[in-house]
Amino acid sequence: MAVRKTERLLNLLIMLLVQRHYVPKDRIRSILYADSSDEAFEKMFERDKEELRSLGVPIEVGHMDSYFDDEPGYRIRPDRFALPDIDLSADEAAVVGLATKVWQHARLADATTEAVRKLVALGVDVDVSALDIVQPRLSADEPSFDAFWEATQDRTPVTFTYLRTGQDVASRRHLQPWGVVRYSGRWYVVGFDVDRHDERVFRLSRVQGPAQRDGEPGSYDVPPGTDVRAVARRLAPAPSTETAVLLVRAGAGLPLRRDADTIQPDVVGPDDRTIWDRVELTRAALGLADEVLGYGPDVYVESPSHLRAGVVSRLHDALAVGS
């Protein structure tokens, strides 16, 4: 059920984002909620809109014809959706945040492709360039990622084996997950630790084996006003950061530019096909090489030298595997 709900939210997000005009309510229903009764559609549609808005998605309401008071329609303007740092609220664990930050994760990539395919097949005027604003570059390859993410969607408790830093023996933990967030280059699940009777943060890479559901969906609530990102920042180990100087191709690397300390435009770059900018930023050291690699030929590392060497080494390894 969690996957169906997530796919529906993602489809709604994409449908309102890739079209150039307001989408009438009946059009939305015919494409995304065709199997629902009138009452069920109204409830689901209102709930889905509020969930997206709670995640920072700017859904606008307007009329197709400015001269007539016809049925209102809905849209998401790409220029507004591209604003920096959409904070995730605790009552939903990153449907949109994960869609924009973890697009390369296989399940979400498949759902995105399927959503666009369905819209095109139904004759919807799709502007797929609107999806470029998210520029997803992070991976989510921890084996337990799916289990925790899905559990946050329908509020299902989970149990898992966890190996803490400095310990040789793993222990069994029981958690009511509130959300999954990326912090300091690592993925964490945030929630209420049933055994410790307090909020806790667990690093997904330290989960041993599969995480298992340990209760019924909807069996707990997240405390009102909880900010899972703030909890992760407060409870997770302090990040180690470093300053990187990157050459970024014009029009690329929007997340890098958004977080930059300084940007020097129109500098000499590795090639002369486009303009290059020098971007200096401070980032968590862990995961920075992965992020840079995700931009392919559009980002070139000037410093630090160990970051450049790490990126070059990874590229050589990839070439060796492909040859």
Buried (B, 14 or more C-beta within 10 A) or exposed (E): EBEEBBBBBBBBBBBBBBBEEBBBBEBBBEBBBEEBEEEEBBEBBEEBBEBBEBBBBBBEEEBEEEEEEEEEBBBBEBEEBBEEEBEBBBBBBBBBBBBBBBBBBEBBBEBBEEBBEBBEEEEBEBEEEBBEBBBBBBBBEBEBBBBBBBBBBBBBBBBBBBBEEEEEEBEEBBBBBBBBBBBBBBBBBBBBBBEEEEBBBBBBEBBBEEBEBBBEBEEBEBEEEBBBBEBBBEBBEEBEBBEBBBBBBEEBBBBBBEEBEEEEEEEEBEEEEEEBBBBBBEBBBBBBBBBBBBBEEBBBBBEBEEBBEBBEEBEEEEEEEEE
